[in-house]
């Protein structure tokens, strides 16, 4: 029987609220046996126990929040105690560690601090204080065979740094997380993007919380430019999507890059997946109105990952349902463009949860965003469905008083149609229904008043610059001219 082994998990201090849910999702996906020792989850350094190294590496192979993982040798809150524990650990595990201390094994020791700066001299002193380690190999700073890390954690508040470190840790570097994918899938180099393309880091986090595995069928009903499909395909999922916007799906909408005047002919969602070597995972995208489902009842998805429109940068719309038909003046060979109407957030999320309950396999996950005003937030406002269980809820602050929450639902029971007395089994209370109206109209001043105030400030600044003998430059005019040049 294998014994539990302790490890240090070093997380990026970014999107901290998503960290625990990603960790729990990956543990469940891989069926890992793990014990979390650290209780304060906002700390960048966690102490955990895995059954073995193979299990620990399995977690590191998917985590986006993880910077690096170390095999723990010793940790303490006081320096004398730390050195005693490290010395005792090395002595007690002399045979197991002997391979790392061989004369022909190159090494490197890195000193890392959080919320505290050390000079190079101080770092060297920290390394020399561990001269009792039986290291005999040569130093190799570029490509060492073994890399040890000495870490000091000085709290989270930069304005109240404690006189002594809160924790001192030492361990051997075991693996890095998958944060290199954030740069690899960056929107800056992506072939086809739009105004609402999800950034790579959040897309990958969503795919992890959806527990996308190799061979899974993943669907995005509001696909846009396919950012979420790219992340799901990167983890091995077969992806397909739908969107009501014909121009967006066919990459014929207005370019979002300020230096680009027109779309290139080869821009498409498929081109994005081909760019990252995932085009074999691309199934298709279709132009479809989500309020009028076109999917066969027997189709089943492993995951549904989506970012519905909020009505801010992209309209929330659906094909209009007319109560009375007018006399048709169309001929058979004429192209029909259906009219659209407003698609309220309440109806949208009602339809989304109902769709997920119908088409997710048992145990499958729906991962979606919900916008709201922070002053209104109450857990009771979150959408609910009798066949879906909310397993994760993380907040991302946006601008001003607005934020959005990443909600992860898991299908907990087989779908059964609601009775005739129930229009739907999904519920969305009132506060998020008027998100768009409140976003634009709840400010202390209207958009027109804000524009006039900004114009007055610019004019006042221009007059003051002239009084000081400086030549003012109108940056706003230059920006407007640059925008106009895109369409010339």
Buried (B, 14 or more C-beta within 10 A) or exposed (E): EEEEBBBBBBBBBEBBBBBBBBBBBBBEBBEBEBEBEBEEEEBBBBBBBBBEBEBBEBBBEBBBBBBBBBBBBBBBEEBEEBBEBBBEBBEEEEEEBEEBBBEEBBBBBBBBBBBBEBEEEEBEEBBEEBEEBEBEBEEBEEEBBBBBBBBBBBBBEEEEEEEEBBBBBBBBBBBBBBBEBBEEBEBEEBBBBBBBBBEBBBBBBBBBBBBBBEEBBBBBBBBBBBBBBBBBBBBBBBBBBBBBBEEBBBBEBBBBEEEEEEBEEEBBBBBBBBBBEBEEBBBEBEEBBBBEBEBEEEEBBBBBBBBBBBBBEBBBBBBEEEEEEEEEEEEEEEEEEEEBEEBBBBBBBBBBBBBBBBBBBEEBBBBBBBBBBEEBBEEEBBBBBBBBBBBBBBBEEBEEBBBBBBBBBBBBEEBEEBEEEEEBBBBBBEBBBBBBEBBEEEEEEEEEEEEEEEEEEBEEEBEEEEEEEEEEEEEEEEEEEEEEEBEE
